Amino acid sequence: MSWAGLWSTPDQRAERLLASGHAAAAARLFRDPRRKAYAQIEAHQYVAAARQLQPFPDPLSQYNRGNALARAGQLSAALGAYSTALRKAPPHSRLYRDALHNRDLVAKQLQKQKQKQKQQQQQQQQQKSSAGAGKQGKQGKQGQGAKPGQNKQPPQGGKQAQGGK
């Protein structure tokens, strides 16, 4: 430790570490919980940062908590944090606008995830029912022609049907 380091507080040393790009080391050194959480976000320690900010009801802490949760993939929890920030922030402030913007982005992403999950479930159901139908078809009459969706080959010398006319 340098001579100057002997006379500086842990938060001052952490601030210098953060400014020099050593966010993880700064996060370990900060004593102020909000500054520690900011360093954790910079160090990509999103879950730890969200946990650090949870007890603080002020709008800035909840906004930053929402950002950490969103980056951690905890979108539903992020929506809650942004909503808390919106309830407490002055309506015409930049913080309010930013929280509103981020909440809307997270809500859209959450909706996309839900739609994707629904589509995957439908595809799984279709695959299960197709597999069940395939087993029944093998047990039933064989040689009944092509499966649905497959083109039948025309008889030798014949023409394939053309749509339209």
Helices and strands as residue ranges (DSSP letters): H 3-6, H 10-19, H 23-29, H 33-42, H 46-53, H 59-71, H 75-88, H 94-139
